[in-house]
Amino acid sequence: MRPIKALGQHFLKEPAIAEEMVKLAEISSDDRVWEIGPGKGILTQALLAKGCKLTAFELDNRLEPFLKSEFGDKMELKIVDVLQMDWATELKKESALVKIVANIPYNITSPLLEKLEEYHSYFSSATLMVQEEVAERICAVPGTKAYGLMTLRLQRIFDSAILIKVPREYFEPVPKVNSAVVSLRPRAKPVDIADLNKYLTVLTTAFAHRRKTLRNNLLHLTDREHLAQIQNETGIDLTRRGETLSEAEFITISRYF
């Protein structure tokens, strides 16, 4: 079966990597697990070996006969566009918090992470194979090129870490980039943000044009006099660029809007 480029299909072909992912996700027979994009089932096999209750979501209907033949009723298979399905309805069917363990198709990584952000309260963890560049963005620190809007939005909710890096040669067809397995777990020390919508608006505006200073970006929200007041009262230099500010600094700034 030929992979479909438009679906971002790069099938993992090394069982040891799949087994390591499942080990790092700490899957047990008590767990409810979602796998997104099971493909040819190499990760599915490793998950089912732990005896978990598995639901797999696959967009490519060509894979349905193979997956049903290979795994039968050991898992629940749903042939569906996971980005278009009703996540709230699906998650309310679950009797406990869910773990996501998945080799994410490259072309849906960003919108899938947005779904995970939106419905984070339903998940106890996510262990995801993504492009190495995306993993670095998720786990970035201030002052680095990778640090940005994705970093801050996800780190508001999750403690993140890159668990292992996976060379491109372990996939078929071989992609142009390497991958990494990233862990997302509920933040151990949740942050207090008085007005979340305001905070997210400030973040989005601050990173709208990465090469611009914070002051120039935030002019889309207010005027120069107000920005001067914010700088004077917070001591935060608004001639800095967004990627140099910490989460705490962004929270402080957002209180003034």
C-alpha positions as CSV (number, residue, x, y, z in Angstrom):
1,M,0.0,0.0,0.0
2,R,1.5,3.3,-1.1
3,P,1.5,6.1,1.5
4,I,-0.5,9.2,0.5
5,K,1.7,12.3,0.6
6,A,-1.3,14.6,1.1
7,L,-2.1,12.7,4.4
8,G,1.4,13.2,5.7
9,Q,1.8,9.4,6.0
10,H,5.3,8.2,7.1
11,F,4.9,4.8,8.7
12,L,7.1,3.9,11.6
13,K,8.9,0.6,10.7
14,E,11.0,-0.1,13.9
15,P,9.1,-2.1,16.6
16,A,11.7,-1.2,19.2
17,I,10.8,2.5,18.9
18,A,7.1,1.8,19.3
19,E,7.8,-0.4,22.3
20,E,9.9,2.4,23.8
21,M,7.2,4.9,23.3
22,V,4.6,2.8,25.1
23,K,7.1,2.2,27.9
24,L,7.7,5.9,28.3
25,A,4.0,6.6,28.3
26,E,3.7,4.2,31.2
27,I,0.8,2.3,29.7
28,S,-0.9,-0.4,31.8
29,S,-4.0,-2.5,31.5
30,D,-6.0,0.0,33.5
31,D,-5.5,2.8,30.9
32,R,-7.9,4.3,28.4
33,V,-5.7,5.2,25.3
34,W,-6.3,7.1,22.1
35,E,-4.1,6.4,19.1
36,I,-4.3,8.9,16.3
37,G,-3.2,7.6,12.9
38,P,-2.4,3.9,13.6
39,G,-1.2,3.4,10.0
40,K,0.1,-0.1,9.6
41,G,-0.3,-0.8,13.3
42,I,3.2,-1.0,14.7
43,L,2.4,1.2,17.6
44,T,-1.0,-0.3,17.9
45,Q,0.6,-3.7,18.5
46,A,2.8,-2.4,21.3
47,L,-0.1,-0.7,23.0
48,L,-2.3,-3.7,22.9
49,A,0.5,-5.8,24.3
50,K,-0.1,-3.8,27.5
51,G,-3.7,-4.8,27.7
52,C,-5.1,-1.2,27.6
53,K,-8.5,-0.3,26.3
54,L,-7.6,1.3,22.9
55,T,-9.5,3.5,20.5
56,A,-7.7,4.2,17.2
57,F,-8.7,7.0,14.8
58,E,-7.7,6.5,11.2
59,L,-8.5,8.8,8.2
60,D,-7.3,6.5,5.4
61,N,-10.1,4.0,4.8
62,R,-7.7,1.8,2.8
63,L,-6.2,0.7,6.1
64,E,-9.5,-0.4,7.6
65,P,-9.5,-4.0,6.3
66,F,-5.9,-4.6,7.3
67,L,-6.3,-3.1,10.8
68,K,-9.5,-5.1,11.5
69,S,-7.9,-8.3,10.2
70,E,-4.8,-7.7,12.3
71,F,-6.4,-6.7,15.6
72,G,-10.0,-7.6,15.3
73,D,-12.0,-6.6,18.4
74,K,-8.9,-6.0,20.5
75,M,-9.4,-2.3,19.9
76,E,-12.1,0.1,18.7
77,L,-11.3,1.4,15.3
78,K,-12.9,4.6,14.0
79,I,-12.4,5.6,10.4
80,V,-12.8,9.3,10.8
81,D,-11.1,12.7,10.3
82,V,-10.0,13.3,13.8
83,L,-9.9,17.1,13.3
84,Q,-13.5,17.1,12.2
85,M,-15.0,14.8,14.7
86,D,-16.8,16.0,17.9
87,W,-14.1,15.7,20.5
88,A,-16.4,16.7,23.4
89,T,-18.9,13.9,22.5
90,E,-16.2,11.3,22.1
91,L,-14.4,12.2,25.3
92,K,-17.6,12.2,27.4
93,K,-18.0,8.5,26.4
94,E,-14.8,7.7,28.3
95,S,-15.2,6.5,31.9
96,A,-11.8,7.9,33.0
97,L,-9.0,10.3,31.8
98,V,-7.4,9.3,28.5
99,K,-3.8,8.9,27.5
100,I,-2.9,9.8,23.9
101,V,0.0,7.8,22.4
102,A,0.4,8.5,18.7
103,N,2.8,8.9,15.8
104,I,1.2,12.1,14.5
105,P,0.8,12.6,10.7
106,Y,3.0,15.6,9.9
107,N,0.3,17.6,8.2
108,I,-2.1,17.7,11.2
109,T,0.4,18.3,14.0
110,S,-0.5,22.0,14.7
111,P,-4.3,21.6,14.6
112,L,-4.1,18.4,16.6
113,L,-2.1,20.2,19.3
114,E,-4.7,22.9,19.3
115,K,-7.4,20.2,20.0
116,L,-5.3,18.8,22.8
117,E,-5.0,22.3,24.3
118,E,-8.7,22.8,24.1
119,Y,-9.7,19.5,25.6
120,H,-6.7,19.1,27.9
121,S,-8.9,18.4,31.0
122,Y,-9.9,15.0,29.6
123,F,-6.3,13.8,29.2
124,S,-3.9,12.5,31.8
125,S,-0.9,12.5,29.4
126,A,0.1,12.7,25.7
127,T,3.1,10.9,24.3
128,L,3.5,12.0,20.7
129,M,5.9,11.4,17.9
130,V,6.3,14.7,16.0
131,Q,8.8,16.4,13.8
132,E,11.9,17.2,15.8
133,E,11.5,20.9,15.1
134,V,7.9,20.8,16.6
135,A,9.2,19.0,19.7
136,E,11.8,21.7,20.1
137,R,9.2,24.4,19.8
138,I,7.0,22.7,22.4
139,C,9.8,22.4,24.9
140,A,11.7,25.6,24.2
141,V,12.9,28.2,26.7
142,P,12.9,32.0,26.4
143,G,15.6,33.5,24.2
144,T,15.8,30.6,21.8
145,K,14.7,30.5,18.1
146,A,12.2,27.7,18.8
147,Y,10.4,29.6,21.6
148,G,7.1,31.1,20.6
149,L,3.4,31.1,20.7
150,M,3.1,27.3,20.6
151,T,5.5,27.0,23.5
152,L,3.6,29.4,25.7
153,R,0.2,28.1,24.9
154,L,1.1,24.5,25.7
155,Q,3.4,25.2,28.6
156,R,0.5,27.0,30.3
157,I,-1.2,23.6,30.6
158,F,1.5,21.0,30.4
159,D,5.0,20.1,31.6
160,S,6.8,19.0,28.5
161,A,9.9,17.1,27.7
162,I,11.6,15.5,24.7
163,L,12.0,11.8,25.6
164,I,13.8,10.4,22.6
165,K,14.9,11.5,19.1
166,V,14.1,9.3,16.2
167,P,16.1,9.4,12.9
168,R,14.2,9.7,9.7
169,E,15.5,6.3,8.5
170,Y,13.1,4.6,10.9
171,F,10.1,5.6,8.7
172,E,8.7,4.5,5.4
173,P,8.8,6.5,3.1
174,V,11.8,8.3,4.6
175,P,10.8,11.9,5.4
176,K,13.0,14.9,4.9
177,V,13.2,15.6,8.7
178,N,14.0,13.7,11.9
179,S,11.3,13.1,14.5
180,A,11.2,13.1,18.3
181,V,8.9,11.7,21.0
182,V,7.6,14.4,23.3
183,S,5.8,14.0,26.6
184,L,3.0,16.3,27.7
185,R,1.6,15.9,31.3
186,P,-0.6,18.2,33.3
187,R,1.4,21.0,34.8
188,A,2.6,20.1,38.3
189,K,2.4,23.8,39.4
190,P,-0.5,25.4,37.5
191,V,-0.2,29.1,36.8
192,D,-2.7,31.6,37.9
193,I,-4.0,33.8,35.0
194,A,-6.8,36.2,35.9
195,D,-8.1,36.7,32.4
196,L,-7.1,33.8,30.0
197,N,-8.6,35.4,26.9
198,K,-6.7,38.6,27.5
199,Y,-3.5,36.7,28.1
200,L,-3.9,34.6,24.9
201,T,-4.6,37.8,22.9
202,V,-1.4,39.4,24.2
203,L,0.6,36.3,23.3
204,T,-0.9,36.0,19.8
205,T,-0.2,39.7,19.1
206,A,3.3,39.6,20.6
207,F,4.3,36.9,18.2
208,A,2.4,38.2,15.1
209,H,5.6,39.5,13.6
210,R,8.6,37.8,15.3
211,R,11.1,40.4,14.1
212,K,9.2,43.3,15.5
213,T,9.7,44.6,19.0
214,L,7.0,43.9,21.6
215,R,6.0,47.5,21.6
216,N,5.4,47.6,17.8
217,N,3.4,44.4,17.9
218,L,1.3,45.5,20.9
219,L,0.4,48.8,19.2
220,H,-2.3,46.7,17.6
221,L,-4.0,46.5,21.0
222,T,-3.4,50.0,22.5
223,D,-1.6,53.3,22.0
224,R,2.0,54.4,22.8
225,E,1.0,56.3,25.9
226,H,-0.5,53.2,27.5
227,L,2.5,51.1,26.5
228,A,4.9,53.6,28.0
229,Q,2.8,53.3,31.2
230,I,3.1,49.5,31.2
231,Q,6.8,49.7,30.7
232,N,7.3,52.2,33.6
233,E,5.1,50.3,36.0
234,T,6.3,46.8,35.2
235,G,10.0,47.5,34.5
236,I,9.7,45.3,31.4
237,D,11.5,46.8,28.4
238,L,9.1,46.7,25.5
239,T,11.8,47.2,22.9
240,R,12.6,43.5,23.5
241,R,11.2,40.9,21.1
242,G,8.5,38.5,22.2
243,E,10.8,35.4,22.2
244,T,12.9,36.9,25.0
245,L,10.0,37.3,27.6
246,S,9.2,34.6,30.2
247,E,5.7,33.4,30.8
248,A,5.6,35.4,34.1
249,E,6.4,38.6,32.1
250,F,3.7,38.0,29.6
251,I,1.2,37.4,32.5
252,T,2.2,40.7,34.1
253,I,1.8,42.6,30.8
254,S,-1.6,41.1,30.1
255,R,-2.9,42.4,33.4
256,Y,-2.7,46.0,31.9
257,F,-5.0,45.3,28.9
